[in-house]
Amino acid sequence: GTAATLSAWPMRLLLLGLTWALLHHIFAGIRYLALDFNLGLEREAARRSAQVVIGGAVAVLVLGVLL
């Protein structure tokens, strides 16, 4: 049934990837909104905010999996 399909490892991997993509998209959208307000335009700040986007998406994903 549906529960068996969702618990199969390929489906769980697909859902994990889609969830990460959604989280990354949300965090990147917030980053670009800040850039629209001229926040974080300097090279180092832009690199740091890009790293925060990736790390934040991974952290929220891991927390979601663990909880």
C-alpha positions as CSV (number, residue, x, y, z in Angstrom):
1,G,0.0,0.0,0.0
2,T,0.9,3.6,0.3
3,A,2.7,3.2,3.6
4,A,5.0,0.6,2.2
5,T,5.7,2.7,-0.9
6,L,6.6,5.7,1.3
7,S,8.9,3.7,3.6
8,A,10.9,2.1,0.7
9,W,14.4,3.6,0.6
10,P,14.3,5.0,-2.9
11,M,11.1,6.9,-2.1
12,R,12.5,8.1,1.2
13,L,15.7,9.3,-0.6
14,L,13.6,11.1,-3.2
15,L,11.5,12.8,-0.5
16,L,14.6,13.8,1.4
17,G,16.1,15.4,-1.8
18,L,12.9,17.2,-2.5
19,T,12.6,18.5,1.0
20,W,16.2,19.7,0.9
21,A,15.5,21.5,-2.4
22,L,12.4,23.2,-0.9
23,L,14.3,24.3,2.2
24,H,17.2,25.6,0.1
25,H,14.8,27.5,-2.1
26,I,13.2,29.2,0.9
27,F,16.5,30.1,2.5
28,A,17.9,31.4,-0.8
29,G,14.8,33.4,-1.4
30,I,15.3,35.1,2.0
31,R,18.9,35.7,1.0
32,Y,18.0,37.3,-2.3
33,L,15.4,39.5,-0.5
34,A,18.1,40.8,1.7
35,L,20.3,41.4,-1.4
36,D,17.4,43.4,-2.9
37,F,17.7,45.7,0.2
38,N,21.4,46.1,-0.4
39,L,22.3,43.9,2.6
40,G,25.3,41.6,2.2
41,L,26.5,42.8,-1.2
42,E,30.2,42.7,-0.3
43,R,32.0,39.7,-1.6
44,E,32.8,38.2,1.8
45,A,29.3,38.8,3.1
46,A,27.8,37.3,0.0
47,R,29.9,34.2,0.3
48,R,29.1,33.8,4.0
49,S,25.3,34.2,3.3
50,A,25.5,31.6,0.6
51,Q,27.2,29.2,3.1
52,V,24.5,30.0,5.6
53,V,21.8,29.1,3.1
54,I,23.3,25.7,2.4
55,G,24.1,25.0,6.0
56,G,20.7,26.2,7.2
57,A,18.9,24.0,4.7
58,V,20.9,21.0,5.8
59,A,20.5,21.8,9.5
60,V,16.7,22.1,9.3
61,L,16.5,18.9,7.2
62,V,18.6,17.0,9.8
63,L,16.4,18.4,12.6
64,G,13.3,17.4,10.8
65,V,14.6,13.9,10.3
66,L,15.6,13.5,13.9
67,L,12.4,14.9,15.3
